[in-house]
């Protein structure tokens, strides 16, 4: 269904879904205009998450974006909602890490020489945020 929709819009040649191992695969060098990592980093520890951000940075062309989508990570007990608490507990119990804050993800992006943008709260997926960063035109 998704492929038909892409062909209908004549985007089929421009959009690539790449299956693989996010922990180990080489993503290439300056190959992509956009890398989208959706709801994945909460399964990885800090070292693995940082490594994926760094490999993504190398794979981006100048002026392109790395967008990371993750569940909201509350910063204090006053900020927590039911979905935040449940998702953090669930991922902490079942994965390597738990949820990461947009501030931490933006720091990883910046350390990888990307320029983080202001986080975006999803209006269509409650409790989800997007942290985008741009690859500078020149390094």
C-alpha positions as CSV (number, residue, x, y, z in Angstrom):
1,X,0.0,0.0,0.0
2,X,2.7,2.5,0.9
3,X,4.7,1.7,-2.2
4,X,1.6,2.4,-4.4
5,X,1.1,5.7,-2.6
6,X,4.7,6.7,-3.3
7,X,4.5,5.7,-7.0
8,X,1.2,7.7,-7.3
9,X,3.0,10.8,-6.1
10,X,6.1,10.0,-8.2
11,X,8.3,9.8,-5.1
12,X,9.1,6.1,-5.4
13,X,12.6,6.7,-6.7
14,X,13.4,9.4,-4.1
15,X,12.3,7.6,-0.9
16,X,14.1,4.6,0.4
17,X,13.1,2.4,3.3
18,X,16.2,0.7,4.4
19,X,16.0,-2.4,6.6
20,X,19.0,-3.4,8.5
21,X,20.8,-3.4,11.9
22,X,20.8,0.1,13.3
23,X,23.5,-1.0,15.8
24,X,26.1,-2.1,13.3
25,X,25.3,-1.1,9.7
26,X,27.4,1.4,7.8
27,X,25.0,4.1,6.6
28,X,27.4,5.4,4.0
29,X,29.0,8.8,3.4
30,X,26.9,11.8,2.3
31,X,24.2,9.7,0.7
32,X,20.9,11.0,2.2
33,X,18.9,14.2,2.3
34,X,16.9,13.0,5.3
35,X,17.4,10.3,7.9
36,X,14.4,9.6,10.1
37,X,14.9,7.4,13.2
38,X,11.5,6.7,14.7
39,X,10.9,5.3,18.2
40,X,14.1,3.4,18.3
41,X,16.7,5.0,20.7
42,X,14.8,4.1,23.8
43,X,15.9,0.5,23.1
44,X,19.6,1.4,23.1
45,X,22.0,2.4,25.8
46,X,23.8,5.8,25.5
47,X,26.9,4.5,23.7
48,X,24.8,2.8,21.0
49,X,22.5,5.8,20.6
50,X,25.4,8.2,20.2
51,X,27.1,5.9,17.7
52,X,23.9,5.8,15.6
53,X,23.7,9.6,15.6
54,X,27.4,9.9,14.6
55,X,26.9,7.3,11.7
56,X,23.8,9.2,10.6
57,X,25.7,12.5,10.5
58,X,28.3,11.0,8.2
59,X,25.6,9.7,5.9
60,X,23.9,13.1,5.5
61,X,24.6,15.4,2.6
62,X,25.2,19.1,3.4
63,X,22.0,20.9,4.2
64,X,20.1,17.7,5.0
65,X,18.3,16.6,8.2
66,X,18.5,14.0,10.9
67,X,15.1,13.7,12.6
68,X,14.7,11.6,15.7
69,X,11.2,10.7,17.0
70,X,10.9,9.5,20.6
71,X,8.5,9.3,23.4
72,X,8.5,12.3,25.8
73,X,10.9,11.9,28.6
74,X,9.8,13.9,31.7
75,X,12.4,16.0,33.4
76,X,10.7,16.3,36.9
77,X,7.9,14.7,38.8
78,X,5.7,17.8,38.2
79,X,6.0,17.3,34.4
80,X,5.1,13.6,34.3
81,X,1.8,12.4,32.7
82,X,0.4,8.9,32.7
83,X,1.7,8.1,29.2
84,X,5.2,9.5,30.0
85,X,5.5,7.4,33.2
86,X,4.2,4.2,31.6
87,X,6.4,4.5,28.5
88,X,9.5,5.2,30.6
89,X,8.8,2.3,32.9
90,X,8.0,-0.1,30.0
91,X,11.2,0.8,28.1
92,X,13.4,0.8,31.2
93,X,12.1,-2.7,32.0
94,X,12.2,-4.2,28.5
95,X,15.1,-2.4,26.8
96,X,18.6,-1.2,27.4
97,X,17.8,2.4,28.3
98,X,14.4,3.9,28.6
99,X,13.3,7.2,27.1
100,X,15.8,9.9,26.3
101,X,15.0,13.6,26.6
102,X,15.1,15.9,23.5
103,X,17.8,17.9,25.3
104,X,20.0,14.8,25.5
105,X,19.3,13.9,21.9
106,X,20.0,17.4,20.7
107,X,23.3,17.3,22.7
108,X,24.3,14.1,20.8
109,X,23.4,15.7,17.5
110,X,25.5,18.8,18.4
111,X,28.4,16.7,19.4
112,X,28.2,14.9,16.0
113,X,28.6,18.4,14.3
114,X,24.9,18.8,13.5
115,X,22.9,21.9,14.2
116,X,19.9,20.9,16.4
117,X,16.6,22.7,15.9
118,X,13.9,23.4,18.5
119,X,12.1,20.1,19.5
120,X,8.6,19.6,18.1
121,X,5.7,18.1,20.1
122,X,3.6,15.8,17.9
123,X,0.0,16.9,17.8
124,X,-1.2,13.6,16.2
125,X,0.8,11.2,18.5
126,X,0.3,12.1,22.1
127,X,3.5,11.9,24.1
128,X,5.8,11.9,21.1
129,X,8.4,14.5,20.2
130,X,10.7,15.1,17.2
131,X,14.2,16.4,17.5
132,X,15.6,17.6,14.1
133,X,19.1,18.7,13.3
134,X,20.6,20.0,10.1
135,X,23.9,19.0,8.5
136,X,25.8,22.3,8.0
137,X,26.5,23.2,4.3
138,X,30.2,23.1,5.0
139,X,32.4,21.8,7.8
